[in-house]
Amino acid sequence: MLNCRLIIEYYQKGNNNSQIATLCDCSRPSVIKIVNRVLELNQDFSSLLNLSDKELSNLLFPNRKEHREGYLIPDFAWEEFQMVKHRSSIRLCWRRYCKRAVKQNLRAYTWQRYLSLYHEYKIPPKANDIGKIRKRLNDYNFLLSQFRNKDGKGYLKMKKDKEEWLKSLHLDENKILDEF
């Protein structure tokens, strides 16, 4: 799921769309879509950032419906139990889920959505996930801080590696957020 708040913060910091997409690990068209929606609203960035994630999402995309309205919510703990018990696949569990939804007069998620929900169940998103780019930058900065001699060969090589890596991604270290 896109982190609209992070995209807005990086845009406010002066990054271009390609840089934001790289930093947020999402597609450039997604960034463009969110930035255009923010600019259409003509609101102050700080007022947008003070909103909760759900309020911000509803403000940017008012026509989106809540995903769970009218849908049968899958019970993945039960589905995993059934997969082990009957030695069945996730695809077969989805088919049984679709049949249960019809019996209860509810809608069933598509195979792709069901699979993505199952993936979220198996590997929940980390609350403290800072992204690959920021993690690697933090690692570089930590290693650089461990050098005693700031004029030594190792320090200068590490600093050069860091600068080349940022340059290859077309990023400026000053435009990368330190924390959420």
Secondary structure, 3 states (H helix, E strand, C coil): CCCHHHHHHHHHHCCCHHHHHHHHCCCHHHHHHHHHHHHHHCCCHHHHHCCCHHHHHHHHCCCCCCCCCCECCCCHHHHHHHHHHHCCCHHHHHHHHHHHHHHCCCECCCHHHHHHHHHHHHCCCCCCCCCHHHHHHHHHHHHHHCCCCCCCHHHHHHHHHHHHHHHHCCCCHHHCCCCC
